[in-house]
Structure formats: C-alpha cells, structure tokens
Amino acid sequence: MSFLKYFFICWLGWVAIILSSFGDPVIRITNSEWPPYQAPTAKHFGAASHMVVEIFKESNIGVEFDFIPDNRALKMTKSGKYDATFLWSKSSEREQDFVLSQPLFVVEEVLLHTSAHEFSINGYEDMKPHRLGVTLGYFYGDAFEKAKTEYKFRIQTSSSDAESLERLLTDKVDLIIGVPETMMVLARKYHSDKVDHLRVIPFVVQKADYYVLFSKKSKELNRWVSAFEKGYNKLKQEGRLKKIANAMLEGEYDPPVK
C-alpha cells in the first residue's frame, strides 16, 4: 500500500481534520457519515459540518473533526474524550449526559416511491397492502411501531439506506421510509439514470430536530455552549444558515460520485 493511499484511509477514519488558524482555541467534535448533512468526502464535510465550523468561527474557535461510527462517537463524547458530537435527536437519556445546542436541522422521514406506481397514503392504514422497505436498526417513531403491529405491514428490511433505495428502484418493494434529502443523494450517486423516477409522498412518518450534543464532562463546556449560541444566533439572523440549507437541497454538499 502506498503512503498516499494509507494517508487517505486514515484521514477518512481517525485522522483529525483541523479547521482553524494557528493559535486559536479548538473544539474536538466527532463527525459521522449521513449525506448530505455529514460526509468525509463532501464539500466542507457536508452541510451540517459547514454550519458547525461557521458558527464557531464567529468566536475564533477552530473545529477538529474525527469521523467515528455513531455508537462509539456517542460513548467517547459522553466520557469527555471529545467535547461534542453531532447530528443527534433529543432523548431524555441524552439530556442526562449532554447539553443540547439549538437545532441545526428539522429532519422529516417520509415515504418514497417510483413513478411506475401511484399511491394515496393519508394514514398508516393505507400502507397495509403495500410492500414496505425499512433500514435495519432505524427507529421510525412510536406511532409507526404501533401501526406496524396493528396493520401487520409487509416489511422488507435492508442493511442500509442505499440497499433500501435499490430495492425500491428494482421494484422489490413498493414504498420505502427515508429522509428525502439523503435518498436523493444516494440516487444521484448510484442510480443517476433513475433520479427523475423518485417521488415523495407528503406523509410524515417521523419528524425530529437534530442537534449538536456537548459533553457535560468537557472541561470547556460553558465556553463551547456560549460560543455556539452566539454564532448560531448571528448566522441565523443573517440568513447564512438558511443559505447553507438551500445549497444542500441543490446538491452542493453531495459527496463526489466515484
């Protein structure tokens, strides 16, 4: 293995990415892979990553990202090895160990289908006759869990969002649950000839705010939280957060197609 290849592999996994000027204070944050919000190969490491960097820049604080798998990232940040982690939804358990930022994104999980079939979905009961694709390990909310049992959905489980999308596009399922922005990224990357076939049903399975979680064991907790609040409020007032979010919808933060 060449040195350059080895360096690139390390960079994707564990090597810290420091985005700061020399001498500035630096906050250490675990990052993840959830395009177009977070991705090690995307522009600015994704839209959410770009927001975080710009927010802290307002207080002359640099950001050091480590890309780490979600479960490990949460544990390492909880222990204080990292100052913060993102993106996460709120839960009573997380509020015990972390201070939550103001929300960076409101994320909706909806139903998607292809133009080959038309559906009228106004409630969970309308999903009963159809083959439904979901992703292993995902929790789609209490309402969905209750409906799944009540209506005995015909569920097919995939190991990833990419596999779930492929099942939909190859007509192995009729509907899938997913974040439309993420599914469009995957479609543009792996199924560019079928992007125009995707359709979104405006039935929200789950809607949640997603946050930066600051470790209560961070030695500079108050400093980081205060700086985030300051930068967030300024960027929101100036419309810069909305500008990044709009650019994300236009594909600016998609990871490059291999």
C-alpha positions as a LaTeX table, in Angstrom:
\begin{tabular}{lrrr}
\hline
Residue & $x$ (\AA) & $y$ (\AA) & $z$ (\AA) \\
\hline
Met1 & 0.00 & 0.00 & 0.00 \\
Ser2 & 1.38 & 3.40 & $-0.99$ \\
Phe3 & 1.93 & 6.09 & 1.60 \\
Leu4 & $-0.64$ & 8.38 & $-0.06$ \\
Lys5 & $-3.31$ & 5.68 & $-0.07$ \\
Tyr6 & $-2.59$ & 4.84 & 3.57 \\
Phe7 & $-2.80$ & 8.51 & 4.50 \\
Phe8 & $-6.16$ & 8.91 & 2.75 \\
Ile9 & $-7.66$ & 5.89 & 4.50 \\
Cys10 & $-6.54$ & 7.19 & 7.89 \\
Trp11 & $-7.94$ & 10.59 & 7.06 \\
Leu12 & $-11.38$ & 9.12 & 6.38 \\
Gly13 & $-11.43$ & 7.30 & 9.69 \\
Trp14 & $-9.38$ & 8.59 & 12.56 \\
Val15 & $-7.11$ & 11.39 & 11.49 \\
Ala16 & $-8.37$ & 14.67 & 12.90 \\
Ile17 & $-9.38$ & 17.35 & 10.46 \\
Ile18 & $-8.43$ & 20.69 & 11.97 \\
Leu19 & $-10.20$ & 23.72 & 10.58 \\
Ser20 & $-8.66$ & 26.60 & 12.46 \\
Ser21 & $-6.00$ & 29.25 & 12.32 \\
Phe22 & $-2.84$ & 28.55 & 14.22 \\
Gly23 & $-3.14$ & 29.50 & 17.88 \\
Asp24 & $-6.95$ & 29.61 & 18.02 \\
Pro25 & $-8.76$ & 27.51 & 20.63 \\
Val26 & $-10.05$ & 24.28 & 19.14 \\
Ile27 & $-13.16$ & 22.24 & 19.97 \\
Arg28 & $-12.93$ & 18.49 & 19.30 \\
Ile29 & $-16.09$ & 17.07 & 17.74 \\
Thr30 & $-16.99$ & 13.61 & 16.47 \\
Asn31 & $-18.48$ & 13.62 & 13.00 \\
Ser32 & $-20.31$ & 10.89 & 11.11 \\
Glu33 & $-21.46$ & 9.92 & 7.62 \\
Trp34 & $-25.00$ & 10.98 & 6.81 \\
Pro35 & $-25.01$ & 12.71 & 3.43 \\
Pro36 & $-25.73$ & 15.46 & 2.60 \\
Tyr37 & $-25.55$ & 16.60 & 6.24 \\
Gln38 & $-22.22$ & 14.93 & 7.07 \\
Ala39 & $-19.72$ & 13.15 & 4.83 \\
Pro40 & $-15.91$ & 12.96 & 4.90 \\
Thr41 & $-15.64$ & 13.32 & 1.12 \\
Ala42 & $-18.24$ & 16.08 & 0.65 \\
Lys43 & $-17.61$ & 19.81 & 0.27 \\
His44 & $-16.99$ & 21.25 & 3.75 \\
Phe45 & $-17.69$ & 17.69 & 5.04 \\
Gly46 & $-21.42$ & 18.20 & 4.45 \\
Ala47 & $-23.95$ & 20.95 & 5.15 \\
Ala48 & $-24.22$ & 20.37 & 8.91 \\
Ser49 & $-20.43$ & 20.26 & 9.27 \\
His50 & $-20.16$ & 23.53 & 7.36 \\
Met51 & $-22.70$ & 25.13 & 9.69 \\
Val52 & $-20.80$ & 23.99 & 12.79 \\
Val53 & $-17.49$ & 25.37 & 11.50 \\
Glu54 & $-19.02$ & 28.72 & 10.54 \\
Ile55 & $-20.83$ & 29.01 & 13.89 \\
Phe56 & $-17.65$ & 28.58 & 15.91 \\
Lys57 & $-15.64$ & 30.78 & 13.55 \\
Glu58 & $-17.66$ & 33.74 & 14.87 \\
Ser59 & $-15.85$ & 33.27 & 18.20 \\
Asn60 & $-12.46$ & 32.49 & 16.60 \\
Ile61 & $-12.76$ & 28.86 & 17.67 \\
Gly62 & $-11.40$ & 26.18 & 15.37 \\
Val63 & $-13.12$ & 22.84 & 14.86 \\
Glu64 & $-11.38$ & 19.48 & 14.88 \\
Phe65 & $-13.47$ & 16.65 & 13.40 \\
Asp66 & $-12.89$ & 12.94 & 13.88 \\
Phe67 & $-15.10$ & 10.70 & 11.75 \\
Ile68 & $-16.16$ & 7.87 & 14.06 \\
Pro69 & $-19.04$ & 5.34 & 13.92 \\
Asp70 & $-22.14$ & 6.65 & 15.70 \\
Asn71 & $-22.33$ & 4.41 & 18.76 \\
Arg72 & $-18.64$ & 4.76 & 19.55 \\
Ala73 & $-18.81$ & 8.51 & 18.97 \\
Leu74 & $-21.61$ & 8.90 & 21.48 \\
Lys75 & $-19.77$ & 6.88 & 24.13 \\
Met76 & $-16.45$ & 8.67 & 23.63 \\
Thr77 & $-18.08$ & 12.09 & 23.80 \\
Lys78 & $-20.10$ & 11.12 & 26.87 \\
Ser79 & $-16.85$ & 10.17 & 28.61 \\
Gly80 & $-15.32$ & 13.57 & 27.81 \\
Lys81 & $-12.71$ & 12.41 & 25.30 \\
Tyr82 & $-14.45$ & 14.68 & 22.80 \\
Asp83 & $-16.16$ & 17.99 & 23.51 \\
Ala84 & $-19.19$ & 17.41 & 21.30 \\
Thr85 & $-20.84$ & 15.15 & 18.75 \\
Phe86 & $-23.48$ & 15.62 & 16.02 \\
Leu87 & $-26.10$ & 15.15 & 14.49 \\
Trp88 & $-28.42$ & 13.65 & 17.11 \\
Ser89 & $-32.09$ & 13.86 & 18.01 \\
Lys90 & $-33.26$ & 14.62 & 21.54 \\
Ser91 & $-33.97$ & 11.97 & 24.16 \\
Ser92 & $-34.29$ & 12.03 & 27.94 \\
Glu93 & $-31.28$ & 9.71 & 28.20 \\
Arg94 & $-29.07$ & 12.00 & 26.13 \\
Glu95 & $-30.13$ & 15.05 & 28.10 \\
Gln96 & $-28.65$ & 13.43 & 31.21 \\
Asp97 & $-25.14$ & 13.37 & 29.73 \\
Phe98 & $-25.13$ & 16.21 & 27.21 \\
Val99 & $-26.12$ & 19.84 & 26.76 \\
Leu100 & $-28.09$ & 20.18 & 23.54 \\
Ser101 & $-27.48$ & 23.03 & 21.12 \\
Gln102 & $-30.19$ & 24.85 & 19.27 \\
Pro103 & $-31.35$ & 22.59 & 16.41 \\
Leu104 & $-29.34$ & 22.66 & 13.20 \\
Phe105 & $-31.96$ & 20.83 & 11.13 \\
Val106 & $-35.53$ & 19.65 & 11.31 \\
Val107 & $-35.48$ & 16.27 & 9.56 \\
Glu108 & $-38.56$ & 14.52 & 8.21 \\
Glu109 & $-38.74$ & 10.84 & 7.34 \\
Val110 & $-41.34$ & 10.27 & 4.67 \\
Leu111 & $-42.50$ & 7.66 & 2.18 \\
Leu112 & $-40.88$ & 7.41 & $-1.24$ \\
His113 & $-41.98$ & 5.51 & $-4.33$ \\
Thr114 & $-41.23$ & 5.49 & $-8.04$ \\
Ser115 & $-43.18$ & 7.00 & $-10.90$ \\
Ala116 & $-44.09$ & 3.47 & $-12.02$ \\
His117 & $-46.71$ & 3.32 & $-9.26$ \\
Glu118 & $-49.06$ & 5.87 & $-7.77$ \\
Phe119 & $-50.24$ & 5.74 & $-4.17$ \\
Ser120 & $-52.69$ & 7.62 & $-1.99$ \\
Ile121 & $-51.39$ & 7.47 & 1.57 \\
Asn122 & $-53.28$ & 9.56 & 4.10 \\
Gly123 & $-52.75$ & 7.37 & 7.15 \\
Tyr124 & $-50.96$ & 4.23 & 8.29 \\
Glu125 & $-53.91$ & 2.05 & 7.35 \\
Asp126 & $-53.33$ & 2.97 & 3.69 \\
Met127 & $-49.85$ & 1.40 & 3.85 \\
Lys128 & $-51.17$ & $-2.05$ & 4.77 \\
Pro129 & $-51.49$ & $-3.55$ & 1.23 \\
His130 & $-48.05$ & $-2.45$ & 0.06 \\
Arg131 & $-44.55$ & $-3.88$ & 0.36 \\
Leu132 & $-42.64$ & $-1.52$ & 2.66 \\
Gly133 & $-38.86$ & $-1.15$ & 2.79 \\
Val134 & $-37.10$ & $-0.06$ & 6.00 \\
Thr135 & $-33.47$ & 0.12 & 7.13 \\
Leu136 & $-32.10$ & $-2.18$ & 9.83 \\
Gly137 & $-31.54$ & $-0.53$ & 13.20 \\
Tyr138 & $-33.58$ & 2.59 & 12.48 \\
Phe139 & $-36.35$ & 3.71 & 14.83 \\
Tyr140 & $-39.19$ & 5.40 & 12.97 \\
Gly141 & $-41.13$ & 6.59 & 15.99 \\
Asp142 & $-43.72$ & 5.22 & 18.40 \\
Ala143 & $-46.62$ & 5.86 & 16.02 \\
Phe144 & $-45.03$ & 3.75 & 13.29 \\
Glu145 & $-44.17$ & 0.94 & 15.72 \\
Lys146 & $-47.76$ & 0.82 & 16.90 \\
Ala147 & $-49.14$ & 0.87 & 13.35 \\
Lys148 & $-46.68$ & $-1.81$ & 12.22 \\
Thr149 & $-48.16$ & $-4.21$ & 14.77 \\
Glu150 & $-51.76$ & $-3.14$ & 14.28 \\
Tyr151 & $-51.81$ & $-3.32$ & 10.48 \\
Lys152 & $-49.22$ & $-6.10$ & 10.07 \\
Phe153 & $-47.18$ & $-4.26$ & 7.45 \\
Arg154 & $-45.44$ & $-6.30$ & 4.74 \\
Ile155 & $-41.94$ & $-5.17$ & 5.72 \\
Gln156 & $-38.66$ & $-5.90$ & 3.98 \\
Thr157 & $-35.54$ & $-4.86$ & 5.90 \\
Ser158 & $-32.34$ & $-3.64$ & 4.24 \\
Ser159 & $-28.91$ & $-3.24$ & 5.81 \\
Ser160 & $-28.54$ & 0.37 & 4.63 \\
Asp161 & $-30.41$ & 3.27 & 3.05 \\
Ala162 & $-28.57$ & 2.57 & $-0.21$ \\
Glu163 & $-29.83$ & $-1.01$ & $-0.25$ \\
Ser164 & $-33.35$ & 0.13 & 0.64 \\
Leu165 & $-33.32$ & 2.57 & $-2.28$ \\
Glu166 & $-32.03$ & $-0.11$ & $-4.65$ \\
Arg167 & $-34.90$ & $-2.40$ & $-3.63$ \\
Leu168 & $-37.35$ & 0.37 & $-4.47$ \\
Leu169 & $-35.81$ & 1.15 & $-7.84$ \\
Thr170 & $-35.74$ & $-2.54$ & $-8.80$ \\
Asp171 & $-39.42$ & $-2.98$ & $-7.84$ \\
Lys172 & $-38.77$ & $-5.34$ & $-4.93$ \\
Val173 & $-40.72$ & $-3.03$ & $-2.62$ \\
Asp174 & $-43.48$ & $-0.51$ & $-3.31$ \\
Leu175 & $-42.58$ & 2.11 & $-0.70$ \\
Ile176 & $-39.58$ & 2.96 & 1.46 \\
Ile177 & $-39.19$ & 5.17 & 4.51 \\
Gly178 & $-36.35$ & 7.65 & 4.36 \\
Val179 & $-35.06$ & 11.18 & 4.60 \\
Pro180 & $-35.71$ & 12.57 & 1.09 \\
Glu181 & $-32.50$ & 14.65 & 1.00 \\
Thr182 & $-30.42$ & 11.55 & 1.81 \\
Met183 & $-32.25$ & 9.34 & $-0.64$ \\
Met184 & $-31.75$ & 11.89 & $-3.42$ \\
Val185 & $-28.00$ & 11.97 & $-2.69$ \\
Leu186 & $-27.87$ & 8.17 & $-2.92$ \\
Ala187 & $-29.94$ & 8.20 & $-6.10$ \\
Arg188 & $-27.66$ & 10.76 & $-7.76$ \\
Lys189 & $-24.62$ & 8.73 & $-6.72$ \\
Tyr190 & $-25.71$ & 5.18 & $-7.53$ \\
His191 & $-28.73$ & 5.49 & $-9.84$ \\
Ser192 & $-28.24$ & 8.74 & $-11.76$ \\
Asp193 & $-30.39$ & 7.49 & $-14.65$ \\
Lys194 & $-33.35$ & 6.94 & $-12.30$ \\
Val195 & $-33.30$ & 10.07 & $-10.16$ \\
Asp196 & $-36.27$ & 11.53 & $-12.00$ \\
His197 & $-38.29$ & 8.40 & $-11.21$ \\
Leu198 & $-38.31$ & 9.05 & $-7.47$ \\
Arg199 & $-41.43$ & 10.51 & $-5.88$ \\
Val200 & $-42.08$ & 11.69 & $-2.33$ \\
Ile201 & $-45.42$ & 11.15 & $-0.58$ \\
Pro202 & $-46.14$ & 14.02 & 1.83 \\
Phe203 & $-46.98$ & 11.66 & 4.68 \\
Val204 & $-44.56$ & 12.28 & 7.55 \\
Val205 & $-43.64$ & 9.08 & 9.38 \\
Gln206 & $-41.40$ & 10.93 & 11.83 \\
Lys207 & $-40.22$ & 14.50 & 12.29 \\
Ala208 & $-37.43$ & 15.47 & 14.65 \\
Asp209 & $-34.96$ & 18.25 & 15.42 \\
Tyr210 & $-31.27$ & 17.33 & 15.22 \\
Tyr211 & $-28.65$ & 18.88 & 17.47 \\
Val212 & $-25.03$ & 19.18 & 18.47 \\
Leu213 & $-24.55$ & 17.42 & 21.82 \\
Phe214 & $-21.96$ & 18.95 & 24.17 \\
Ser215 & $-20.40$ & 16.61 & 26.70 \\
Lys216 & $-21.09$ & 17.61 & 30.28 \\
Lys217 & $-17.60$ & 16.28 & 31.06 \\
Ser218 & $-15.88$ & 18.70 & 28.68 \\
Lys219 & $-13.52$ & 20.98 & 30.59 \\
Glu220 & $-14.59$ & 23.95 & 28.45 \\
Leu221 & $-18.31$ & 23.13 & 28.33 \\
Asn222 & $-19.57$ & 26.63 & 29.16 \\
Arg223 & $-17.22$ & 28.21 & 26.65 \\
Trp224 & $-18.29$ & 25.92 & 23.81 \\
Val225 & $-22.02$ & 26.27 & 24.51 \\
Ser226 & $-21.78$ & 30.05 & 24.80 \\
Ala227 & $-19.79$ & 30.34 & 21.57 \\
Phe228 & $-22.24$ & 28.12 & 19.72 \\
Glu229 & $-25.22$ & 30.16 & 20.89 \\
Lys230 & $-23.53$ & 33.39 & 19.81 \\
Gly231 & $-22.56$ & 32.12 & 16.38 \\
Tyr232 & $-25.83$ & 30.32 & 15.76 \\
Asn233 & $-27.94$ & 33.37 & 16.52 \\
Lys234 & $-25.81$ & 35.62 & 14.33 \\
Leu235 & $-25.78$ & 33.25 & 11.34 \\
Lys236 & $-29.50$ & 32.63 & 11.64 \\
Gln237 & $-30.26$ & 36.35 & 11.79 \\
Glu238 & $-28.08$ & 37.00 & 8.74 \\
Gly239 & $-29.70$ & 34.16 & 6.79 \\
Arg240 & $-26.44$ & 32.24 & 6.42 \\
Leu241 & $-27.78$ & 29.01 & 7.95 \\
Lys242 & $-30.71$ & 29.07 & 5.53 \\
Lys243 & $-28.33$ & 29.72 & 2.65 \\
Ile244 & $-26.34$ & 26.58 & 3.52 \\
Ala245 & $-29.54$ & 24.56 & 3.88 \\
Asn246 & $-30.78$ & 25.74 & 0.48 \\
Ala247 & $-27.45$ & 24.92 & $-1.14$ \\
Met248 & $-27.72$ & 21.42 & 0.34 \\
Leu249 & $-31.08$ & 20.92 & $-1.38$ \\
Glu250 & $-29.47$ & 21.89 & $-4.68$ \\
Gly251 & $-26.84$ & 19.17 & $-4.29$ \\
Glu252 & $-23.89$ & 21.38 & $-3.38$ \\
Tyr253 & $-22.92$ & 19.11 & $-0.46$ \\
Asp254 & $-23.32$ & 15.76 & $-2.21$ \\
Pro255 & $-20.25$ & 13.53 & $-1.91$ \\
Pro256 & $-18.49$ & 13.11 & $-5.27$ \\
Val257 & $-19.62$ & 10.26 & $-7.50$ \\
Lys258 & $-16.89$ & 7.64 & $-7.85$ \\
\hline
\end{tabular}
